[in-house]
């Protein structure tokens, strides 16, 4: 009985590995399809977000949190890939799936594509953060100046009027 359970575990492990390889191939397919001019702009936006999230080492929920950390890897990534695949035209998807399969079999991987997407996304987020910080600083200094001006004008408003 122990041998049968061990065999079942190895087949389950093989299924997980096959699922992970299939997910990797689909993410690579999306990365290749992004550059195709037949893909619509909103599909490209979804593809960039999905590929960047799939390749990013940063999770929404850290893996250190016992169950939720792994659910973060098991649910949003496959759902994002499925959404992006639904947005692609079938002929484009079939063409890029074949290209991804061939390239992954040859040993070529994400390489520069993944690095470019991740770096671009992080630079965009850093730029957006810098813009928000600059706008907050301008608001904070302007409101501080306004408060100082209002405090300096209070004595003038409270002065008694001559009769």
KOLKOL-814692 format. One record per residue (C-alpha): residue number from 1; z, y, x. Coordinates in nm, 2 decimals. Example, Ala and Ser with C-alpha at 12.3 -4.5 7.8 and 13.67 -1.06 7.14 Angstrom:
% KOLKOL-814692
1  0.78  -0.45  1.23
2  0.71  -0.11  1.37
This chain:
% KOLKOL-814692
1  0.00  0.00  0.00
2  0.07  0.24  0.29
3  -0.27  0.17  0.43
4  -0.44  0.26  0.09
5  -0.25  0.59  0.08
6  -0.35  0.67  0.43
7  -0.71  0.60  0.34
8  -0.68  0.83  0.03
9  -0.54  1.11  0.24
10  -0.82  1.09  0.49
11  -1.08  1.10  0.22
12  -0.91  1.40  0.06
13  -0.90  1.56  0.41
14  -1.27  1.49  0.44
15  -1.33  1.65  0.10
16  -1.14  1.96  0.21
17  -1.33  1.98  0.54
18  -1.66  1.95  0.35
19  -1.55  2.22  0.11
20  -1.46  2.45  0.40
21  -1.79  2.38  0.57
22  -1.98  2.46  0.25
23  -1.78  2.78  0.20
24  -1.86  2.88  0.56
25  -2.23  2.81  0.50
26  -2.22  3.02  0.18
27  -2.05  3.32  0.36
28  -2.32  3.30  0.63
29  -2.59  3.28  0.36
30  -2.45  3.60  0.21
31  -2.44  3.77  0.55
32  -2.81  3.69  0.60
33  -2.90  3.79  0.25
34  -2.74  4.13  0.29
35  -3.02  4.25  0.51
36  -3.29  4.13  0.27
37  -3.47  4.43  0.09
38  -3.50  4.22  -0.23
39  -3.12  4.23  -0.28
40  -3.00  4.51  -0.51
41  -2.76  4.78  -0.39
42  -2.46  4.67  -0.60
43  -2.50  4.31  -0.48
44  -2.50  4.45  -0.12
45  -2.17  4.63  -0.18
46  -2.01  4.31  -0.32
47  -2.16  4.10  -0.03
48  -2.01  4.34  0.23
49  -1.67  4.33  0.08
50  -1.68  3.95  0.04
51  -1.81  3.87  0.39
52  -1.57  4.12  0.55
53  -1.27  3.97  0.36
54  -1.38  3.62  0.43
55  -1.41  3.69  0.81
56  -1.12  3.92  0.84
57  -0.81  3.78  1.00
58  -0.59  4.00  0.78
59  -0.49  3.85  0.45
60  -0.38  4.04  0.14
61  -0.08  3.81  0.13
62  0.05  3.69  0.47
63  0.05  3.31  0.52
64  0.42  3.33  0.62
65  0.50  3.36  0.25
66  0.53  2.98  0.16
67  0.29  2.92  -0.14
68  0.14  3.26  -0.22
69  0.00  3.30  0.14
70  -0.22  2.99  0.11
71  -0.32  3.07  -0.25
72  -0.46  3.40  -0.11
73  -0.70  3.18  0.10
74  -0.78  2.94  -0.17
75  -0.85  3.17  -0.47
76  -1.00  3.51  -0.39
77  -1.24  3.41  -0.11
78  -1.42  3.13  -0.31
79  -1.43  3.35  -0.62
80  -1.57  3.64  -0.42
81  -1.84  3.42  -0.27
82  -1.92  3.28  -0.62
83  -1.96  3.63  -0.76
84  -2.18  3.75  -0.47
85  -2.40  3.44  -0.51
86  -2.44  3.51  -0.88
87  -2.57  3.86  -0.80
88  -2.85  3.73  -0.57
89  -3.19  3.64  -0.70
90  -3.24  3.26  -0.69
91  -3.54  3.27  -0.45
92  -3.36  3.49  -0.20
93  -3.05  3.27  -0.22
94  -3.26  2.95  -0.16
95  -3.44  3.10  0.14
96  -3.13  3.23  0.31
97  -2.94  2.90  0.24
98  -3.20  2.71  0.42
99  -3.19  2.96  0.71
100  -2.81  2.95  0.72
101  -2.82  2.57  0.72
102  -3.07  2.56  1.00
103  -2.88  2.81  1.22
104  -2.54  2.65  1.17
105  -2.69  2.31  1.26
106  -2.83  2.47  1.58
107  -2.49  2.60  1.67
108  -2.56  2.97  1.59
109  -2.28  3.13  1.40
110  -2.18  3.47  1.27
111  -2.14  3.63  1.61
112  -2.27  3.99  1.60
113  -2.32  4.00  1.22
114  -1.95  3.93  1.16
115  -1.83  4.16  1.43
116  -2.05  4.44  1.30
117  -1.94  4.40  0.94
118  -1.57  4.39  1.03
119  -1.58  4.68  1.27
120  -1.78  4.89  1.03
121  -1.54  4.82  0.75
122  -1.24  4.90  0.96
123  -1.40  5.22  1.09
124  -1.47  5.33  0.73
125  -1.11  5.25  0.63
126  -0.98  5.44  0.93
127  -1.20  5.74  0.85
128  -1.09  5.74  0.49
129  -0.73  5.72  0.60
130  -0.78  6.01  0.84
131  -0.95  6.21  0.56
132  -0.65  6.15  0.33
133  -0.40  6.24  0.60
134  -0.59  6.57  0.68
135  -0.61  6.66  0.31
136  -0.24  6.58  0.26
137  -0.15  6.80  0.57
138  -0.36  7.09  0.43
139  -0.19  7.06  0.10
140  0.16  7.03  0.25
141  0.12  7.33  0.48
142  -0.04  7.54  0.20
143  0.23  7.46  -0.04
144  0.50  7.53  0.23
145  0.33  7.87  0.28
146  0.33  7.93  -0.09
147  0.70  7.85  -0.12
148  0.79  8.08  0.17
149  0.59  8.36  0.01
150  0.75  8.30  -0.32
151  1.10  8.31  -0.16
152  1.02  8.64  0.02
153  0.90  8.80  -0.30
154  1.21  8.71  -0.51
155  1.42  9.01  -0.40
156  1.14  9.24  -0.50
157  1.12  9.10  -0.85
158  1.50  9.11  -0.91
159  1.55  9.47  -0.80
160  1.68  9.69  -1.07
161  1.44  9.94  -1.22
162  1.52  10.30  -1.18
163  1.59  10.48  -1.51
